[in-house]
Amino acid sequence: AVLNDASDGCLCPGNSVWSFKQRSCEQCPFKTVKNDTDCIPCPAIALAVATSSQSCVCPKGYYWNNSTCELCKGGTYADVEGLLECKECPKNTYSNHTHCVTCSGVQIVEG
């Protein structure tokens, strides 16, 4: 994601923000993430990692949505850390948020 800071017209890539003091893009500190024009602390549930694009990621069962971690909704799952969106479960399965479980011993209703 690229941030366009309208006050100066500068673009900062990844997890960096424009520093008016330094007159350049600066990487957000560890355990923080870019939110508009500022670096904010990672959500409490997020895992701290050191990558060039982001320093916090969501755990399994959650996805990254607008600077926070959100639980995967019904019928979707996140089997790995750091997803930007949840994956869809296949037909005749249900989600426990981290993986899909096959329906067994129940009648499948087509609809």
Backbone as JSON, one array per atom type, in Angstrom:
{
  "sequence": "AVLNDASDGCLCPGNSVWSFKQRSCEQCPFKTVKNDTDCIPCPAIALAVATSSQSCVCPKGYYWNNSTCELCKGGTYADVEGLLECKECPKNTYSNHTHCVTCSGVQIVEG",
  "N": [[0.84, -1.18, 0.0], [0.45, 2.23, -0.71], [0.93, 5.37, 0.64], [-0.54, 8.51, 0.26], [0.34, 11.52, 1.18], [-1.37, 14.25, 1.45], [-0.7, 16.8, 2.33], [1.93, 17.22, 1.68], [2.36, 15.88, -0.64], [3.89, 13.6, -0.96], [4.81, 10.18, -1.44], [4.73, 7.29, 0.49], [5.95, 4.06, 0.78], [4.88, 0.7, 1.79], [5.24, -0.04, 5.25], [5.79, 2.59, 6.11], [5.95, 6.1, 6.95], [5.53, 9.6, 6.17], [7.97, 11.82, 7.27], [7.99, 14.97, 8.44], [9.96, 16.32, 9.75], [12.39, 14.96, 9.06], [12.09, 15.09, 6.36], [11.58, 12.93, 4.69], [10.58, 9.5, 3.94], [9.94, 7.37, 6.67], [10.45, 4.29, 8.28], [7.93, 2.68, 10.17], [8.23, 2.17, 13.69], [9.24, -0.95, 15.31], [6.64, -3.23, 16.23], [4.6, -1.49, 15.63], [2.24, -0.06, 13.31], [1.38, 1.34, 10.12], [-1.13, 3.79, 9.97], [-3.09, 5.65, 8.21], [-1.56, 8.63, 8.35], [0.12, 8.2, 10.47], [2.08, 6.21, 12.82], [0.85, 3.55, 14.61], [0.32, 1.59, 17.64], [0.53, -2.0, 17.33], [-2.4, -4.09, 17.13], [-3.56, -5.7, 20.14], [-3.92, -8.49, 19.87], [-2.39, -9.1, 17.7], [0.55, -10.53, 16.16], [3.92, -9.82, 16.64], [6.22, -9.19, 14.13], [9.16, -8.99, 12.16], [9.29, -7.5, 9.27], [9.77, -5.99, 6.05], [7.47, -4.8, 5.11], [5.5, -4.69, 7.08], [5.1, -4.64, 10.64], [3.53, -6.14, 12.29], [1.3, -8.88, 12.43], [-1.75, -10.71, 11.9], [-2.94, -13.45, 13.9], [-3.53, -17.01, 13.25], [-6.84, -17.73, 12.11], [-7.71, -15.16, 12.05], [-7.9, -12.06, 10.15], [-6.23, -9.3, 8.51], [-7.54, -6.11, 8.73], [-7.89, -2.92, 7.97], [-5.92, -1.81, 9.86], [-6.34, -3.47, 12.07], [-7.0, -6.66, 13.67], [-9.34, -9.01, 12.6], [-11.74, -11.49, 13.36], [-12.22, -14.36, 11.36], [-15.13, -14.68, 9.42], [-18.19, -16.69, 9.46], [-17.97, -19.67, 7.55], [-15.55, -19.07, 6.46], [-11.92, -19.09, 6.74], [-8.63, -18.82, 8.28], [-5.74, -20.27, 7.87], [-3.11, -19.78, 8.23], [-0.75, -17.43, 9.57], [-1.0, -13.86, 9.23], [-2.75, -13.22, 7.06], [-4.48, -11.25, 4.6], [-7.05, -11.48, 3.89], [-9.72, -13.75, 4.62], [-9.91, -17.24, 3.73], [-12.24, -19.1, 1.7], [-14.36, -21.73, 2.82], [-14.76, -25.03, 1.41], [-17.63, -26.56, -0.24], [-19.98, -28.38, 1.75], [-18.63, -28.25, 4.16], [-17.68, -26.7, 7.29], [-16.54, -23.81, 9.13], [-14.03, -23.46, 11.65], [-12.72, -21.23, 12.14], [-9.88, -21.44, 11.94], [-9.51, -23.56, 10.24], [-11.24, -25.69, 7.85], [-13.93, -27.92, 8.48], [-15.16, -31.1, 7.76], [-18.55, -31.81, 7.19], [-20.19, -34.2, 9.03], [-22.3, -36.96, 9.76], [-24.56, -35.46, 9.61], [-27.39, -34.13, 7.9], [-27.01, -32.85, 4.72], [-28.19, -29.89, 3.53], [-29.35, -28.77, 0.55], [-29.23, -25.63, -1.03]],
  "CA": [[0.0, 0.0, 0.0], [1.2, 3.48, -0.79], [0.23, 6.46, 1.3], [-0.38, 9.81, -0.35], [0.19, 12.55, 2.19], [-1.82, 15.41, 0.67], [-0.08, 18.05, 2.78], [3.24, 17.39, 1.07], [2.36, 15.23, -1.94], [4.9, 12.55, -1.0], [4.3, 8.82, -1.33], [5.55, 6.41, 1.32], [5.55, 2.67, 0.57], [4.93, -0.27, 2.89], [4.93, 0.37, 6.62], [6.53, 3.82, 6.4], [5.17, 7.34, 6.92], [6.31, 10.79, 5.86], [8.48, 12.59, 8.41], [8.23, 16.35, 8.06], [11.24, 16.7, 10.35], [13.47, 14.4, 8.25], [11.75, 15.33, 4.95], [11.69, 11.66, 3.97], [9.77, 8.42, 4.5], [10.61, 6.63, 7.73], [9.8, 3.03, 8.66], [7.3, 2.68, 11.49], [9.0, 1.36, 14.65], [8.81, -2.32, 15.57], [5.39, -3.37, 16.97], [3.66, -0.46, 15.22], [1.78, -0.21, 11.93], [0.91, 2.59, 9.52], [-2.56, 4.07, 9.97], [-3.16, 6.95, 7.55], [-0.28, 9.35, 8.34], [0.83, 7.96, 11.73], [2.37, 4.85, 13.24], [0.09, 3.24, 15.83], [0.69, 0.27, 18.17], [-0.16, -3.16, 16.78], [-3.48, -4.56, 17.99], [-3.08, -6.6, 21.19], [-3.94, -9.87, 19.41], [-1.45, -9.26, 16.59], [1.87, -11.07, 16.42], [4.97, -8.92, 16.18], [7.19, -9.79, 13.22], [10.02, -7.98, 11.53], [9.36, -7.56, 7.81], [9.88, -4.64, 5.5], [6.17, -4.22, 4.78], [4.64, -4.54, 8.25], [5.74, -5.22, 11.82], [2.6, -6.95, 13.06], [0.39, -9.67, 11.6], [-2.81, -11.37, 12.65], [-2.74, -14.89, 14.1], [-4.45, -17.91, 12.54], [-8.23, -17.5, 12.46], [-7.99, -13.73, 11.92], [-7.34, -11.4, 8.98], [-5.88, -7.89, 8.7], [-8.55, -5.24, 8.16], [-7.81, -1.51, 8.38], [-5.08, -1.66, 11.05], [-6.77, -4.31, 13.18], [-7.23, -8.07, 13.36], [-10.74, -9.39, 12.73], [-12.01, -12.92, 13.3], [-12.84, -14.82, 10.11], [-16.57, -14.86, 9.52], [-18.67, -18.03, 9.18], [-17.7, -20.18, 6.21], [-14.21, -18.68, 6.02], [-10.88, -19.47, 7.7], [-7.25, -18.38, 8.07], [-4.92, -21.37, 8.37], [-1.75, -19.28, 8.43], [-0.68, -16.07, 10.12], [-0.71, -12.74, 8.33], [-3.59, -13.1, 5.87], [-5.2, -10.0, 4.39], [-8.46, -11.86, 3.82], [-9.93, -15.16, 4.95], [-10.19, -18.15, 2.62], [-13.58, -19.69, 1.78], [-14.44, -23.19, 3.0], [-15.46, -25.7, 0.32], [-18.98, -27.04, -0.01], [-20.15, -29.47, 2.72], [-17.73, -28.06, 5.31], [-17.91, -25.49, 8.06], [-15.28, -23.23, 9.61], [-13.78, -23.2, 13.07], [-11.91, -20.02, 11.99], [-8.51, -21.73, 11.52], [-9.57, -24.52, 9.14], [-12.58, -26.17, 7.53], [-14.24, -29.24, 9.01], [-16.16, -31.79, 6.96], [-19.81, -32.12, 7.85], [-20.38, -35.65, 9.13], [-23.41, -37.34, 10.61], [-25.65, -34.49, 9.48], [-27.97, -34.09, 6.57], [-26.62, -31.65, 3.98], [-29.36, -29.27, 2.9], [-28.98, -28.0, -0.65], [-30.03, -24.42, -1.08]],
  "C": [[0.88, 1.23, 0.0], [0.34, 4.57, -0.2], [0.49, 7.76, 0.56], [-0.67, 10.86, 0.71], [-0.1, 13.86, 1.47], [-1.13, 16.7, 1.08], [1.28, 18.28, 2.15], [3.34, 16.72, -0.29], [3.36, 14.1, -2.06], [4.25, 11.19, -0.79], [5.26, 7.98, -0.5], [5.07, 4.98, 1.16], [5.53, 1.87, 1.86], [4.5, 0.3, 4.22], [5.76, 1.6, 7.0], [5.62, 5.03, 6.24], [6.11, 8.51, 6.66], [6.69, 11.51, 7.14], [8.76, 14.01, 7.93], [9.57, 16.84, 8.6], [12.41, 16.24, 9.49], [13.3, 14.68, 6.76], [11.96, 14.08, 4.1], [10.74, 10.64, 4.61], [10.58, 7.69, 5.56], [9.77, 5.41, 8.09], [9.15, 3.19, 10.02], [8.13, 1.8, 12.43], [8.41, -0.04, 14.81], [7.59, -2.32, 16.48], [4.44, -2.19, 16.75], [3.32, -0.69, 13.75], [1.26, 1.14, 11.42], [-0.6, 2.65, 9.56], [-2.71, 5.49, 9.47], [-1.77, 7.6, 7.55], [0.55, 9.11, 9.59], [1.17, 6.48, 11.9], [1.64, 4.63, 14.55], [0.52, 1.87, 16.34], [-0.09, -0.84, 17.48], [-1.31, -3.53, 17.69], [-2.96, -5.6, 18.98], [-3.0, -8.05, 20.72], [-2.89, -10.14, 18.32], [-0.11, -9.82, 17.06], [2.91, -10.1, 15.88], [5.97, -9.69, 15.33], [8.0, -8.67, 12.6], [10.09, -8.24, 10.04], [9.43, -6.13, 7.3], [8.52, -3.99, 5.26], [5.3, -3.96, 6.01], [5.31, -5.19, 9.45], [4.76, -5.95, 12.73], [1.65, -7.65, 12.09], [-0.64, -10.34, 12.49], [-2.52, -12.85, 12.8], [-3.71, -15.71, 13.24], [-5.87, -17.65, 13.03], [-8.67, -16.05, 12.3], [-7.4, -13.21, 10.61], [-7.12, -9.93, 9.28], [-6.92, -7.04, 8.0], [-8.42, -3.84, 8.76], [-7.13, -1.33, 9.74], [-5.56, -2.44, 12.28], [-6.93, -5.76, 12.72], [-8.7, -8.39, 13.59], [-10.88, -10.89, 12.55], [-12.66, -13.27, 11.97], [-14.31, -15.1, 10.34], [-16.95, -16.31, 9.18], [-18.42, -18.45, 7.73], [-16.35, -19.79, 5.66], [-13.2, -19.03, 7.11], [-9.54, -18.84, 7.32], [-6.35, -19.42, 8.71], [-3.46, -21.0, 8.57], [-1.83, -17.87, 9.01], [-0.51, -15.06, 8.99], [-1.57, -12.59, 7.09], [-4.29, -11.73, 5.82], [-6.69, -10.24, 4.18], [-8.56, -13.35, 4.12], [-10.24, -15.95, 3.68], [-11.59, -18.74, 2.81], [-13.48, -21.2, 1.96], [-15.16, -23.8, 1.79], [-16.85, -26.16, 0.74], [-18.96, -28.25, 0.95], [-19.12, -29.44, 3.85], [-18.19, -26.83, 6.08], [-16.58, -25.04, 8.65], [-15.22, -23.19, 11.13], [-12.8, -22.02, 13.18], [-10.48, -20.3, 11.54], [-8.43, -22.8, 10.43], [-11.03, -24.95, 8.92], [-12.75, -27.6, 8.02], [-15.34, -29.84, 8.15], [-17.4, -32.07, 7.78], [-19.96, -33.63, 7.87], [-21.52, -35.94, 10.09], [-24.56, -36.35, 10.59], [-26.17, -34.55, 8.05], [-27.57, -32.77, 5.92], [-27.86, -31.12, 3.26], [-28.87, -28.44, 1.73], [-29.84, -26.75, -0.69], [-29.47, -23.46, -1.95]]
}
